[in-house]
Amino acid sequence: MNKSELIEAIAASADIPKAAASRALDAMVDAVADSLKKGDSVSLVGFGTFTVKERAARTGRNPQTGEPIQISAAKVPSFKAGKALKDSVN
């Protein structure tokens, strides 16, 4: 499912126009991103939790030359599915 299909599903489920569903989805994505930028986590009970994890610096290899390169530390977004979501998939 891509973004436009998700918007259509939201609009049909909530009985709202696609434009309103698109704004709602964009607002939700922006709110999650802003919260993660601040270092906060976002928990949606039954769905899952969005968090920011620290990835340590490490040594990698350039695939073309085989030379070792240093990969710097980074913060990466992470999602852990909730029990209800896991149960619905299985």
GUBAKOL-621134 format. One record per residue (C-alpha): residue in three letters; x negated, y, z negated. Coordinates in steps of 0.05 Angstrom, whole numbers, plus 5000, padded with zeros to 4 digits. Each point is the difference from the previous one (the first is absolute). Example, Ala and Ser with C-alpha at 12.3 -4.5 7.8 and 13.67 -1.06 7.14 Angstrom:
<atoms>
Ala475449104844Ser497350695013
</atoms>
This chain:
<atoms>
Met500050005000Asn497350685018Lys501850694973Ser505750135049Glu503149324987Leu499550134925Ile503450685009Glu505749665038Ala500749474945Ile500250544945Ala505150415039Ala504549395011Ser499449764928Ala501250684967Asp505150235053Ile496250645014Pro497450315065Lys493349785027Ala497250704991Ala501649994925Ala497149304993Ser493750235035Arg499350604953Ala501249554940Leu494849495022Asp494950565014Ala501450314932Met499049324965Val493449875037Asp497550714984Ala501949934927Val496349334994Ala493950295036Asp499950624956Ser500549594937Leu494349545022Lys495750625017Lys500850234928Gly497849314976Asp506949804974Ser503449345017Val507049925028Ser504249434972Leu506549805034Val503249474955Gly501549375039Phe496150245061Gly492850114978Thr494650494977Phe495650465041Thr493350164967Val493150275017Lys494149544992Glu492650164999Arg495849635052Ala492649964981Ala494350205046Arg497149415037Thr495149815055Gly502949805067Arg497249845068Asn500550365066Pro503349475044Gln496350245063Thr492950034972Gly500449584937Glu496850564960Pro502250074928Ile504050634986Gln502450314935Ile507650054993Ser501950524948Ala505049914944Ala507250185015Lys506950044970Val505049565036Pro507649944994Ser502649334976Phe506949684995Lys502049444954Ala506749685015Gly505049934944Lys503349354979Ala506750145034Leu496550155066Lys495749374995Asp506249584983Ser504050295059Val494449825049Asn499349284975
</atoms>
